[in-house]
Amino acid sequence: MKLYEFGPTRSIRVRWTLQELDVPFEPIVVNMMKGEHRQPAFLDINPAGKLPAMVDDDLVLTESMAIVIYLAEKYSEKGFIPADVKQRAEFHKWMMFTATELEQPLWRIARNTNLYPEEKRQPTDVEMAADDFRPMATVLDEHLDGREYVVGDHATVADFALAYTLDWANEALLLGEFPRLQTYMMRMYARPAAPMRIATAFARVMR
Ligand SMILES: N[C@@H](CCC(=O)N[C@@H](CS)C(=O)NCC(=O)O)C(=O)O
């Protein structure tokens, strides 16, 4: 199993899952600062030029959420995806909520503060994205009242994907008004197999 990854990117979701599963994998760093994700060698693996990507024998898989679901299903005996069909439906709901309602506003903020060329950045979209994020974070916050995990009574890959996304929100200074989400995120990152926080991973690649 090969994981194509780079520091603070969404590849953290996959690394987290692999570490929790305790399965051996070969990490391959694709240095985005050097533009390696746009070189032919990596475009052969992911024509979208995006990280993460995973290769497992003849399966080449991209999209962080799809990869972690695949891994949870492949090693289903580890319990990181619910076996019960209704709980699994809830699991998929929170995975999609994370990728759409929470991550997308964060992505808009990242693009309009750092990634787009300066002359194309839209400060108003940063504000609108933050306004889109808050009510969705409130929905999650209320859901987590009295719960340790987002679905069921033990950790699933939905928790790892979500905790990474909340760490991203923390970096965007959007988590301050949600202490319960902060506590949940910190609890997930306190797990022995948790990966580096985004800030630490970022500092390492900037060295
Ligand atoms: N939906 C994709 C998003 C992948 C993505 O945009 N990755 C970023 C790093 S976090 C990337 O590789 N960006 C490179 C680019 O857009 O040029 C996933 O979850 O895997």
The ligand as a Gaussian input file, in Angstrom:
#p B3LYP/6-31G(d) Opt

LIG

0 1
 N      -11.602000      16.402000      -2.727000
 C      -10.199000      16.089000      -2.745000
 C       -9.425000      17.377000      -2.638000
 C       -7.957000      17.168000      -2.870000
 C       -7.202000      18.477000      -2.836000
 O       -7.679000      19.538000      -3.308000
 N       -5.985000      18.418000      -2.298000
 C       -5.165000      19.593000      -2.241000
 C       -4.263000      19.514000      -1.019000
 S       -5.199000      19.463000       0.465000
 C       -4.305000      19.618000      -3.473000
 O       -3.683000      18.626000      -3.792000
 N       -4.264000      20.750000      -4.173000
 C       -3.437000      20.913000      -5.310000
 C       -4.061000      21.803000      -6.340000
 O       -5.262000      22.109000      -6.218000
 O       -3.333000      22.183000      -7.257000
 C       -9.855000      15.134000      -1.597000
 O      -10.533000      15.185000      -0.550000
 O       -8.937000      14.320000      -1.730000

